[in-house]
Amino acid sequence: MKRIQAQQIAKQYGKGDTAVTALKGISFTIDAGEFVAVMGESGSGKSTLLSIVGTLNSPTSGRLTVDDIDVYALGKDKRADFRRKSIGFVFQNFNLLPYLTLAENVMLPLATVREKRAKKRSMALAALARVGLAEKAERLPSQVSGGEQERVAIARAIVGRPPIILADEPTGNLDSKTGKDIMGIINGLNSEGMTIIMVTHNPDYAAYAHRLLRVADGVLE
């Protein structure tokens, strides 16, 4: 179980006259196994919110708890270990390393896992199979399409079987047909029990979610 609770999360960048307030005291609860879409205009604070939930960006104030663990009260190493075990990330720009094969890219989150390389490779191939790319495991990112690169990004996110997936505009660089294919995969992961939190501009894709969090000017509408 991974229940997420945000309590009065605020985030300010900079200080003094140049300070920018991205979030202004946001609170919500996401239960294990939910699929939640986050929408809002550019600059509304939704990506900042996702990065805080992902334990990548400390809030200026407020608490984020996951199963009653105050994640920002953890030391840096323990927080990194928590993130590795609990959260998978899917980004709009794929963030694949061009000189590594698809399988090697998917293995990256397992770098600190104490397993033999053969076991890690087996896990990567299973994740690629889950997104329909097992037969292209030895190709480089430049040798597959944009939609296939996003599938690799999803495989990388799920290779360690984390209970929570955070997706930041996962269909943003894809055509509508490919976007629907990706949404089908994400929806399938949710049906298998993974908690999904997805930032999107597309109301058709937000409709896949169980509910919507709409962010405007750093607050929930």
Secondary structure as UniProt FT lines:
FT   STRAND          4..13
FT   HELIX           16..18
FT   STRAND          20..30
FT   TURN            32..33
FT   STRAND          35..39
FT   TURN            42..43
FT   HELIX           46..53
FT   TURN            54..55
FT   STRAND          61..66
FT   TURN            67..68
FT   STRAND          69..70
FT   HELIX           71..73
FT   HELIX           76..86
FT   STRAND          87..91
FT   TURN            92..93
FT   TURN            98..99
FT   HELIX           102..107
FT   HELIX           108..110
FT   TURN            111..112
FT   HELIX           117..130
FT   TURN            131..132
FT   HELIX           134..136
FT   TURN            137..138
FT   HELIX           141..143
FT   HELIX           146..158
FT   TURN            159..160
FT   STRAND          164..168
FT   TURN            170..173
FT   HELIX           176..191
FT   TURN            192..193
FT   STRAND          195..199
FT   HELIX           203..206
FT   TURN            207..208
FT   STRAND          211..216
FT   TURN            217..218
FT   STRAND          219..220
//
